[in-house]
Amino acid sequence: MIQVCAQCGTRWNVRDRQRVWCPRCRGTLLAPGPTGVPGASQPGAGRPAAGQPGRAPAGYRWIAVRPGAPPAPRRKRVPLGPTPRYSYIPRWGLYDRFDDDGAAGQAAAERSAPSPASVRRTIVITMALLGAAALLHVIRYALLLINRTVLLDPIVAALATWLPVAASVAAFFAVVATALVLTNWLIARRAAAYAHLGSPDPRSSRELWTGCLVPLVNLVLAPVFVIELARAEQRTGLRIVSWWIAWFFSYALSTASIVTTVLTIFYDGAQRIADNTVITTIGYLVALATLLLVLQVYQGFERQPVDRPSRRWVMVEARPTTAAREDAADESAVPVEAEGRNPAA
């Protein structure tokens, strides 16, 4: 049995089983003739008979075929995946977005600032080292007085000489560490305070570091920076001036101690050593008092956060003015009803 493709005209021997689609072009195969011989093998089988226009021969039918190449196969649909869901309630529409740069700057400044516990720990350790250095110098001075009449043991003399020196070196490095920590805290605190006010810090970080760490320059600028911070936060009663005065005397005594130490190296003498010991001891005690005032100033700032202003406005009952009081007195003085008359009349 032979069937002809209606699209490409290929003849296919389908044996004794009738097929529908052309294996080559996927076109429709025409049905075989009733006599078993396909109509495509007869001449004029693909053309309509004479006298009957538009009518296909027996065993054939007209079909509509798309011209050109066969259409491309359809693409497989991509799986859409799981059904979308929300972990929170969606809020469609417009919403207000406020400028939160000030709060972001304040939070960043608070993150960069040292913790209050570390600042207090550093100050307390420095105070302990200054007190130990002062105590060792007092013991050294007492041994100098004893040495005027009694010869000291070499070991005791060596300890009396080098223990105060070691304590002085440790106190010096502790003071430097305290200055670094407090400067870092001051920069972060100023940034947070001015960010809370909605403006940047008028002084740069380089200016603050230079003004707080360079000797003699920090004696003038560091208290000014602290006073500016207190004015920005509207703080009072922080004893900044007392700390400034104590720091000035500590500077003077430290300079005198350094000068007398240099003179002791070049000009040997028991009296020079005793004078240097006394000046150094007093310098350590004044430095200890200065550091105590620094701790009080620091606690005065840390006692109240930046975002909580010093003044709190509360609602109170409005007091009547003098004119209102006089009007009320005049109205109460005038009688509502005439005397001797019944109000119901």
Secondary structure, DSSP 4 states (H G I P E B T S, - for coil): -EEEBTTT--EEE-TTS---B-TTT--BBPPPPTTSS-GGGSTTTTSPPTT-TT-PPTT-------SSSPPPPPPPPPP--SPP--SS----S-------HHHHHHHHHHHHSPPHHHHHHHHHHHHHHHHHHHHHHHHHHHHHHHHTTSPPPHHHHHHHHHHHHHHHHHHHHHHHHHHHHHHHHHHHHHHHHHHHHTS--SS-HHHHHHHHHSTTTHHHHHHHHHHHHHHHHT-----HHHHHHHHHHHHHHHHHHHHHHHHHHHS--HHHHHHHHHHHHHHHHHHHHHHHHHHHHHHHHHTS-TTS-S------PPPP-HHHHHHHHHHHHS-SS-TTS-TT-
